[in-house]
Amino acid sequence: MTQELEGIDTTVPPSGTGCVECEADQGWWVHLRRCAQCGHVGCCDSSPAQHASKHAKDTGHPFIQSFEPGEDWYWNFATEEMYGDGPELAPPTSHPADQGTPGPRDRVPADWQAHIH
């Protein structure tokens, strides 16, 4: 993947350390994804609410990057392709490791696996 792709802004920081919508609703997530265009942090498609995909659909922003510690892959919603490399986005590049996965720890139900997609 080249660094000049439309839909990726390397200067925009993430919107926070958790899923924007889940934080507002006191929800929880399995993994986090970051919009590479605007920095919106949303929950993955395994999560109950799937906010990252909803954000991409609502905005037309094509790329997300994993917002998990140690992961830097991209997903392109327009082509349904994964990329193992790409431009480095503005820091931080993941949620805090002590936040937990799934997270946040204090809101994840004991039977969380029964709620995932």
Buried (B, 14 or more C-beta within 10 A) or exposed (E): BEEEBEBBBEEBEBBBBBBBBBBEEEBBBBBBBBBBBBBBBBBBBBBBBBBBBBBBEEEEBBBBBBBBBEEBEBBBBEEEEEBEEBBEBEEEBBBEEEBBBBBBEEBBEEEBEEBEE
